[in-house]
Amino acid sequence: MFQTKQCVQQCLMKTLIGLFMKTRVCLVKHLLKCLVKILSKIRVYSIIPTLATFSDIHAD
């Protein structure tokens, strides 16, 4: 009985840790997308030139 309880607890912990990691990755991706969208709207390319696209830099 004790081994079964311990196994269930370990499985639950692994599941919770896995869900937390996936949620964290999705949250970071979403925050980065929002940040890039906001920065592109206010055109802060002089501060962060890596966000500028090739066409933005070489526009006539």
Secondary structure, DSSP 8 states (H G I E B T S, - for coil): -HHHHHHHHHHHHHHHHHHHHHHHHHHHHHHHHHHHHHHHHHT-TTT-GGGS-HHHHT--
